[in-house]
Amino acid sequence: MSDGTFDYSQGFEAAEATGNVRLGKLESMYEELFAEVIEDGVITTEERKQLDRMADSLGLDKGRLRRLESALQAAYESRNKVIIKDLSGAEDMPAPTSISPLEPATDQRTLALERRIKSLEARVIELEQELSEARAQVSIEVDFSDAKAPDSVPEDDIGELLRRVRADPRDDETLHALFRHWSRTKDADRAFLTAEVLVHLGQASADEKVAHAAHKQVGLIRPSAPITPDAWKKLLFHPEEEPLVGEIFGVVVSAVLLGRLSALRRDKQLMKMDPARKQDPATSTVQAVRCFAWASTILGMHAPPLYVAPEFDGTVEMVPGVPPASKLGAASLSGRSAQELAFIAGRHLANYREEHFVRMLVPDARGLEEIFLAALSIGNPGLPLAAHVKELVVPIAKAIEPILEPMQLDRLRGQFLRFVEEGGRTNLQRWSQSVEATCNRTGLLLSGDLAAAQKVLGAEDKAHVEEKMNDLLAFVLSDRYAKLRRQLGIAVG
């Protein structure tokens, strides 16, 4: 990073990379061969010998490979509505233990949890009815003649000021009051951030413009420390992103990726990247590539393999593989400022976290729901499901479960119990939208430039740019953002 555009403060020490999706490369090579073998629906004796030779040459555990084969075979049979015939004699081998058919629960612990859930659901209905009746019967009269005007701003009530900007981060009167509060309390960084929002909105006073100009970063941030795993979850994740949902997806995402690769390969849709286009961040002169390397170090992650793809009109796109790669399109390769590239890189890398990666593989809410239910059913095979839901979920569970290690199965069992204890409900559409907001917040943290974020978001989705920017404005004004800046060592004062 010789020109200093993508740089760090002196003394910056990169942390051990965590959070990325992981998948064994050798097992992927075996998966590729097995997918070719079962393409015609038959495994011959010669093909079985070929598989065994590859397993031996790669030093892979035969038991684990049998589980891998079982998962891939289940996925193939479900997709193609056929039964694979193994003519090699290997069918006589004991099959790996798989999940039981999803039947009504019989164990006492699950039955007790189900009864508790039904009781709580019934109580919720009762309370909602009581609340509705109370609202219909009670009339409250209030004399506002001597009260403070409802839109007046409480200058000294910082809690109320922050509540108001969370509700409406474009309320200039509240923003001016917030700037005066931070200036009065000598919190230079919060005053600067409030001034930055006002400048971005075109509502800044002369004093606010001066405060902003005095501390505006020239170029990109130069952090003195990376983001810690704890800060990711407590400060950077959107408040409505349910952590448990992401943890459950994180356990099964590598199996989902493997299944996705097999499906693409069978359908002849697996994208093969040109090795000549692969970029080395240490030597590349492409600004976007060097930006991704810089961003991943700050985020405490590994950058994916990067390929230039000028024929692709977009900014950046994940390419399924082992490991997953990213191709940089024309919209990233030219005409972008460093701040815009930082936003693009931070947002894309946040999608690579194991809690989030499933969204890039399965972007629709229906697909996420099926995978989520499959994961829960692996955690508790007795999970009661409606017949039409079971028909969709069981094949997915059978394709995932054999690939999981015993430790991952234990995690799913514990997560199932936590899910039930926390109410047994979630909204995956809302979770997915919250993950998108988290990714946008990650991009803004690295970019440090609201205008750059708006330009990237506006070019992609004009219809929702204001909604997305409102979340980013509220984030800049929040305690979370201020704490992240202090952790990175980029706070003013």
N, C-alpha and C positions, 0 to 999 in steps of 0.2 A: 504494500500500500504506500508506494513511494511518494505519491503526490499529496498525501495527507487528507484526501477527501473522506476516506473511510478509515478512521483512526480511533485510537483510544488514548486516555490520559496516561501519563507516565505512572508506572506501578500497577497498571491493570493486569490482573492475573485471571486467565480463562479458567472457568470451573469445569469439572467433569460433565460431559454432555449427558443429559438425561431426558426422558420423555418421548424419544422417537419410537416409531413402530419398528419392531424387530422381527426378522424371519431368517432362518438358516439358509445360507446360499446353497449348500450341498444338497439339502432336502429339496430345494427348488429345482435343481438339476434332475433329481430323480422324478419329481413331479412332472417335469416336461416330458421325460421318456414315457412314464406311465400313461400320461394323457394321450400320447401317440398310440400306445399299445391298445388302449380300450376304445379307440375311435371307431372301430368296426364292430364293437360290442362283444368281442371274443378275445380271450387270452390263450394263446397256443403254448405248447410246451417250449418251443424255441423262444418265444417272447418272454416266457417266465425265466428261462436261462439268461436271457439278455438283461432282464431286470436284476437278477441275482448277481451277475457279473458287475454291473454298475454299483450295486450296493456294496459289494466287497471292495471294489476299487476305491470307493469314496470313504470306506470305513464306517458305514452307517449302521446303526442298531437295527437288527431285523424286526424286533418287536415293535419299535416305533414306526418302522416303514409299513408294517402290516396295518397299524392304526391309520397311517396316512393313506394307504390304498383304500381302506374301508371308507374313509371320509370322501375321497375323490370319487369312488365308485357310487356312493350314495348320492352325491351331487349329480353325477352323470345320469344315473337311472331316473332321478327325480325330474331332471330337465328334459330327457329324451323319451320318458315313459317306456323304457325297455329294461330288461334284466340282463346284466352282463354274464356271459357263460365263461367259466374258467376251465379250459380243457387241459390244463397243465398238471392237474392232480393236486394243486395247492388248495383247492376248495376243502380238502379233507383236514387241513390244518385248523386248529382251534381259532375261531375268530375272536378279535378283541372284544372285551366287554363294552357294550354300548348302553345308551340310556334306555330305560324301560319305556314301553308305550305309555303315553300320558293318560292315565286313568284317574278317576276320582281318588282323592287322598284317603289314606287309611291309617297313617300313623297318628298318634295322639297329639303330637306337637303341632303338626300342620292343621289338624282338625280344630284344635284350640285357637290357632291363629285365625282360621276361617270364621269361627264363631265370633271372635273378637271384632273382626272386620265388619261382619254383618251387623253386629250390635252398634258399632260406631256409625255405620252408614245410616242405620235406622234413626239413631239419635240426631244425626245431622239433618235429616229430613224433618224431624220434630222441631228442632230449633229454628230451621228456616221458616216453618209454618208459624211458629210462635212469633217470630220477628215480623213476619208479614202482617199478622193480626194486630200486633202492637202498633205498627205504623199506621194501620187503618183506623185505630181507635183513639190514638193520642194526637192532640193538636197543641202545638206550642206557640205562644205569642211572645215576641221579644220586642222591647222598645229600644231601637237603635239611635234615638235622638241624641243621647249623650256619649255614645260609643265612638271609638276611633274609626275613622273611615276604613272600610275593608281593604282598600288597596294601599294603605299607608305602610311604609317600610320601617320595621323596628331596628334602628341603627345598631343597638348594642346586643341584640339577640342573634348571635351567630348561628345557633341551631335553626332558627326560623328562616334566616337568610339562605342557608344552605338547602333547607327544605324547599324553599321557593324556587331556587335555581335548578334543583333537580326536577321540579314539576314543569318549569318553563325556563330553560337556559338562555332564552332570547329576551327575557324581561329586563330591559335596559335600566329601569329605575332600581330594581333590586341589585343588578350588577354594579351600578355606581355606588350604592350603599355598601356592597361587599368590598369594593376596592377601598373605600374610605375606612372600613373596619380593619382590613389587613394593613393599610398604611399606618393607621393609628396604633396598632399593636406591633408594628415594626416587623411583620412577617413579609420580607421582601419577595420571597418566591411566590407566595400566594397572591400578593398584590400584582406581581408581574403577570401571573397566569390569568388573573381576572382582567387585567388590562389587555392581554392578548386576545381574549374572547371579545372584548368590546371593540378592539381595533378590527378584528375579523368581521364583526357585524356592522362596522362603520358607524358606531355609536360612541366612540371614545372622546372624552374631553381633552383639553390641552394638557392637563396634569397626567392623565392616563396615557396619552401618547408619549409624553416625556419618559414616564416610568417604563413603558414598553421598549422604547428605543434604547434606553440605557442598558438594558439587559438582554436584548434580542440576540440569540445565538447566531454567529456568523458561520455559515456552513452547517454541517451535521453535528450532533451531540458527540462529545468525546468522554465516554463514561470511564470511571475509575474502578468499577466493579460490575460483574454480570448480575443478571436477575437470578435469584435463588429459586429452587423448586417450591419452597414455602410461599415466596412472594407471588409466584405464578397463581397459586390456588387462592390465596387470601386477598391479593390486591389486583391482579390482572384479569382473572376470570370475571365475567359479568355477574352481578349479584343474582340474576335469575337463572344462571347456568347451574343446574343441580349436579353437584360433584359426583353423587353416587351413580347417576345415569352414565356419566362419562367413564367412571371406573369400571362399570359392567361392560360397556363397549370396548374399553381398553383391554380387557381380558381376552375377548374373542376376536379382536380386529385382525390379528395375524392370520387366523383361520379363514376369516371372511376374505382377506386379500388373496390367500392361496386359492380359494374357490373361485374368486373373480378371475384370477389368472388362467385357471383351467377352462373356465367358460369362454373367455376371449380366445384362448388358443384353439378350442374345439370349433368355434364359430369363425375361425380364420380372421379375427379382428384384433389380435394382439399386436400392438404397435412395436416395431423394431426400430430403435434409434440408431442412426449412423454413428459408429464409433469416432469417425473423423470430426464430428461436431461436438464431441464431449469436451468440456472446458476444465482446465486445471486452475482453481482459484489463485494458486500461488504464482502462476505465470500469465494468466489471462489478461488481456488489455481491454476486455469488454467490461464496461462500468457496471452493468447489472450483475454480472458474475461476481465481481469483487464486492459488490454491495451485499449479496447473499452470504458470502463468507464472513463479512464484518457483522452482519445482523445475527447470524447463527451463533457466533461467539458470545455476543451480548446476551442472547436469549438462553444460553446454556444448552444448545442443541447441536446436532450434526446437520450440516446442510446436505440436501439430497444431491446425487449426481446431477449436474446441470448440462443441458444441451442447447445450443442456439438453433432456433427454427424460424428464420425470417419469413418463411411462407405462411406461418401461423399469425393471424391478425390480432390475437389477444395479447395479454401481458405475460401470463405464465400459467402453465397447466401441468397437473400431475400426470405422469405416465405410469400405469401399473407395471410393476416388475419387482425383481428381488436384487437389490433394494429398489423401492419406488424411486423414480427419477422425475425431474421437472424440465420442461422445455420452455425456453424463453422466446416469446413471440416478438413480432415487429413493434408492438406497442411498448415493449420494455427495452428494445435494443437501440432505439434512437429517439431523440426529441424529448427525453425525460430529464428533469432536474434531479440532483442527488436526493432531495427531500422526497420527491415522488417515488424514486426507486426504493428508498428506505421504507416508505409506507407499503409498497407492493411486496417487498421482501418480508417484512415483519408479519404482514397479514397472511402471506402464503405459508411461511414457516410455522405459524401458530396452528395451521390446519394439519401439520405433520405430527403434532403431539398425539400420543396413542389414545388419549381421551376423545380427540376430535377427528381422527383420520377416517373413521367409518363414514363420515359425511361426504368425503371425496369419492368413496367407493359406491355409496348408496345415498344419493342426494334427496330422494323423495321420502316423505314421512311414512308412507305405507311400508316401504322396504325397511326403514329403521325399526318400525314397530314389530315386524316379523322377526328380525334379528334379535331385538330386545327380548321378545317373548321366548325365543329359542334359547337365549342365554339363561333366562330365569328357569326354564324347564330343565336345563342341564343342572342348575343349582338345586332344583327340587323336582325330580322326575314325577312326583305325585301331583304336580300343579294341575288343578282342574281347568280345562279349556273347553269352550264350545266346539262342537264337531267340525264346523266349517273352519274355525281357527286352527284346530289341531291338524287338519289336513294340510294347511300351509306351513305350520311351524315344525311339525315332526321331521319332515325331510331336511329342513335347514339344520335342526339340532343334530340329526344323524351325520350331517356333513361337517359339523363343527366339533362335536364332542371327542371323536377319536384323535384329533390333532392336539388336543389340550394335554398339558402335563398334569400330574397329580396335584401339584401346588396350585395351578390355575383352577382346577376343579374345586379345591378347597376354598379358594377365594370366591368363586361363584356361589358356593353354599352359604358362606358368610354374608355375601352381598344380598342374596335372596332374603335372608332373615332380616337384615337391616332395612331392605326395601319394604318388607311387610310391617316392621316396627314403625317406619316413618309414614305409614298410611297406605302403602300398596298402590299408590297412584302417581302418574306422571303425565305430562303433556309433551310428547316428543317433538311436535311442531314448534312449541315455545322453546324447548331445549335447543333445537337446531338454530333457531333465530338468535338465541342468546350466545351460542358458539360463534355465529357470524359476527355478533357485536364484540365478543372477546377478541376475535382476529383483527377486526378494525381497530380496536383499542391498542393492540400490540403494534400494529403498523404506525399509529399516531405517536406512540411512545418513542419509537425509533426515529420517526420523521421530525417530530417536534414542530410541525407546521400544519396548521388547520387548512390553509389554502391549498396546500399540496394534496392533503387527504380529500378535500372537496373536489378537486380537479379529477383525481383518479376515480372516485366514486361516481361523480357526475357523468363521466364518459361511459361508464358501464351501465348505470341504472338511473336515468334522470327522474323517473317517476318516484323513487324512494330516497333520493339523495338528501332531502331535507330531514326526513325521519332519522336516517343514519347519522347525519351531522349533529342532530339534536343530542343523540346519545354521546357523541364525541365531545361536544361542548360541555355537557354535564360531567363527563369524565375528567376533563381538564380542570374543572372547578372543584373536584371532589378531594376528600382526604386521601383516598387511595392513590390518586395520581401524584399528589404531593409526596407521599411516602415512597413511591416508586422512584421519583426523581432524587430523593435523598439517598436511597439505597444505591442508585447508579452513580451518585456523586456529581449530578448535574444541576442540583438546585441552586438558585440564586442566593447569595449571602451566606 
